[in-house]
């Protein structure tokens, strides 16, 4: 009986913290510093939740900025092959790297970077044709970000569904252990 009460209290405490986490606001993503925000077609409202920047910042500088700006207690980072950017952002995007910063049960931020001098899909002698020139200025890279959000009801539904599946799994496992012990 004490174990059931302890389990219920433990579950209640976990749920309180989980709901508080889900209800807390996600960080607002500021513009990339030392960069120029693009207003080219496809970099603004044509694709939802997309922004693009021309910059001379390195990949490490860009990713450190976004890791810091889009921070949360359960932040996870995932690195993808650059080809995946065509599925996630747009099928015409150029990519050198693609990383995702995840705030589980809340939101994801994808950061796509294209560095023309390091383009793995273009032969080294032909890379100069991909130079990034925006408003008459040459840039080392173009950074495109895209966020994917979930509404609070969606977040809560996923939390409670996941919790229900875990509880059913544990109870099923426990049932078969007890059955095996008595067999």
N, C-alpha and C positions, 0 to 999 in steps of 0.2 A: 504493500500500500504506500509506503514512504517513497519507493522508487517512482510510482506513478505520479505522486504529488510533486516530487522533485523534477520529473520529466516535464510536467505541465508548466511549472514555474520557469524552468529553463527555456522551454519553447516560447512562453510568453515574453520573456526578456529578449530572446533573439528576435522575435517578431517586432517588438518595440523599436529595437535598434535598426532593424532592416527597414521598417516603415519610415523612421526618421531619416535614414540615409536616402531612401527613394524620394521623399518629399523635399529634401534639401535641394536648393537650386543648383543647376549645373553652371560651371564657370562661363562667363562671357569671353569669347575669344577676341583679343585685340588684334588690330592690324599688325602685320609683320614689320618690325622696326627696320630702319635703314633700307627700305624697299619702296617701290612704286606700285600702287594698286592698279591692276589692269581693268580697263573698261571695254575690252574686246568682246565680240560676240562669243558666248559660251563661258565667259569668265564672270558673268554677273547673274542676271535673273533667268537666263534661258534654262539653266539647270538649277534645280532647287538646292539651297544651302551650299552654294559654291562661291569661293573667292579665289582670286589668283594675284600673284605678286611677282614683279621682276626684281631681282636682287643680286648682289655679289657676295652674299653670305654663304658660308660652307654648309654642307649637310649637317655637320655636328652642331653648328650655331643655330640653324633652323630648327632642328629636332629638339635641342635643349630649350629653345624658346617655347615651343609648343608643349613639351613635357611639363614645363613650369606653369605656363598659362592655363593649360587644360588638365588641372591636377585634381585628384580626389583620393579618398582613403583606400580604395581598392583598384587604383589605376593599373592597367595592364598594357603592355606594349607588344605589338605584333609586327614583324617584318615580312613583307610579301615580295614575290618576284615582280619586276616592273610591268610585265605583261598584264598582270591582274588589274592595273589602272584602267584599262580599256573596258573592263566589266563594271568597275565600281564608279568611275567618274564619267567618262564618255569614250566612245569607241575611236575617237580621233586624237586622243591625248598622247603626247610624247612623254616618255618616262625613263628616268634613270634609277629612281628608287621610289618605293611606296611603303609607308608605315602607317599603322593604325594605333591610335591611343584609345583604349576602351575604359569607360567607367561602367562596370557591369550593372545590368538592369536599368541603365539610364541612357547613355549616349555614346556614340563613337565618333572620333575625328580621324579622317584619313588625310595624310599629308603626302602628296605626290611631288617629287622634285625632278626636274629635267635640267641636266647640265650638258649643254651642247658639246663641250669639249670631251666629255666622258661617255657619250652616247654609245652604248654597247650594240645597238642595232644598225649603226652606220660605220662603214669602214673609216679608219682614222684619217685617210687622205681626203675624204668627202665630208667630214664633220663640219668644216668651215661653212658649208652651205646652210647649216642649221643654226648659225649665229643668232642669238636673241637680241634683236634691236627693237626697242619700243620708244616711240616719240624721239627718234634720232639718237638714242643712247644705247650703247651695247652693254648687255648684262651677262653675267656668268650663268645664272640659272633662273628658271621660272618655277615658282612654287604654287601649286593648286591645292586648296583644302576643300574638303566636303564633310559635312556633319550629317549623321543619321540619328534622329531623336525618337524617343517613344513617349507617348503621353503618360500621365500619372496613372490613369486606370489600366493602361497596357502594362506598365511596370508592376503594378500591384497584382494583376492577374498572373503574370509570369512568376512572380515571387510565390504566390499561394499555390499555383499549379505545381511548381517545382517542389515546394514543401510537401504537398499532398503525395506526389510521386515518391519522394524519399520516405515518408511515413509508411506508405503502403509497401514499399520495398523492404523496409526494416521489419515490419510486422509479418510479412510473408516469409522472410528469412528466419525470423524467430519461430514462426509456426513450424517450418520444416525442421529446424533444429530440435524443437521439443518432440516432434513426431519421430524423428530419427532416434532420439534418446530413449523413447518408450518402445521402440520396435525391437 
